[in-house]
């Protein structure tokens, strides 16, 4: 069943909120521009604070040139080098070497990165104090907190060894007088006590504090990391990469809060890498030299054998002049035999590192097979040569191949012996690290720029969250289009009403019962506190009749008058989904506005739980609706005249124990019928519709209900639930009043009403009663 009121001017549509258009988004941003600005300023302030207290980080780097590895360790020229194991890309290999434990561990031991020492200081406040301190000169404690560090402290632990169970545990170092100190365990137990510069060994702890500049009582957090965790932590601080891709130039970067330490650590990493490269090259050269020395006797024997065979052939054969065919056969076969010999030697060396099934050895075997096949095809072209001439050429070729291989190996051995004795490897330091003078972090431009962008985005997100999540409906058109309820008026937030409420704040706080904000039992509420009847009321329409909000309510009055012309009676019920919607404000002002046009109006406060309409007239609640319904007071005695012509008021009365049961008595209908016949208009202010059932009981008696919504306070679901419940109670919502709309840039059209109203004396003292009079 559809519980929404059907209206030809406002047809029912889907209740889901429409998506914001581009113009709607711009309007929303314009309305909340100051919220965005304030959010941006706050974020920028935090960014500036971060720049002031953040510890600057410095970066130093070393540039290393890496020589490409030799493709052939034996130095033999091969025409088909691609079939041999290709050298690993030097940059990838060398970066892995730089990150190895063999390179990092000596640097970690040199600078004691396996020991972390951190002063015990207050967050933020301690960072601020440190900015004003001089290194090496401990600052005086702030706020009398002597155990905290306040800047200027300096401590250097040269050695620290702890039992395995204390590794990576937070130990506490406390500075004492005269250079003394104490080391406490995680549970506060004393582990060691010593003096600066003196090594100590106590309770399994060996320690040497080289320097300690701190006030007595200052505490430091000390952690001894195990080797693996120390390497992991140090690796996170080191960055290794190509200076230029595939250029053979590597960059070693290290960051630290001390510029001197950043440069020293970067240079130490570079030097340690060079030492590792030298050791690696010397080891490889030693292995290659050992292989060559092992092969030289065999190669020499092969050479001697080839020379002797050639000599014997020449002595037994007659001397002959070589033909052109013999020369071609010699030269072509010589090139093939040299390649075969080189590959066979290379294969022998590879078998010391790989198996015969490895891909590299199989590639060499395939190369050898191809060369032998090519040699066989080449030899077939010379089958017609004389046998003696062919044998002579074969012997000469064998002798030259053996000689070439042997002499090449001897030369390579001499080179390796010389290089192995040198202190240079396959890498060189091109640029050593220098002390940086500018920090790399934080970067003010990035921080402030990021803060500006983040602040604007945060402000925009906050505005959208408030619109869609944190606050309710703010657009009166949504109620008309989505809920099919006509909006009779849009009432801006009134600063004049705020001033009136402030004048009575002290009285309401000291007299809660009179203001209708207490809930004592009925028997304790008979004695009500009387207000001074000489004090003027706090209703905006009476005190500031030309206020913009009052002008908007006059539009509501017109719409209500037209609607009542077709209603079943002249009773108007003012309802709201939740508290603080402004029902009482609308009810009281609407009553006065109807009275000013000559109508006889009675205003009823039917909120017998927290009704406070009486306080607006500076009256008490006593002697009102609750007494009339319980037949403890005649209706004629409960009606009160006001200082406003044509307006009569009926207060809520004392608080009954069960207001809903009292409203369900037949007496309510009789009272309303009598008042409807005596007055031109009956206006009833009711409790929040969703909070209690009181308003739903009265809804059936009213010819029209006026729904009051406070801008941004009621959600879509609350408004929809209120409309459905009114329909279920057989009531009729004539229209809605959007109350408390803040004056924003997108509502400047209200300026016309403001300026127009001021021409009729909004601030004219003659039109207003003196405040507080």
SULURLIN-V677998 format. One record per helix or strand of 3 or more residues. SS is the DSSP state (A for helix, B for strand). FROM is the first residue (numbers start at 0). TO is the last residue. If there is no record, write none. Layout:
# SULURLIN-V677998
SS;FROM;TO
SS;FROM;TO
This chain:
# SULURLIN-V677998
A;21;30
A;32;52
B;56;65
A;80;82
A;89;97
A;100;110
B;114;118
A;124;130
B;153;160
A;163;165
B;170;174
A;176;178
B;179;183
B;189;194
B;199;201
B;204;212
B;218;223
A;226;234
B;237;241
B;248;255
A;258;315
A;323;349
A;358;379
A;386;420
B;426;430
A;443;469
A;475;482
B;486;491
A;494;502
A;504;509
A;521;523
A;539;542
A;547;563
B;570;574
A;582;594
B;600;604
A;612;615
A;624;628
A;634;637
B;646;649
A;658;662
A;665;677
B;680;684
A;693;698
B;703;709
A;715;727
B;732;740
A;744;746
A;749;757
A;764;766
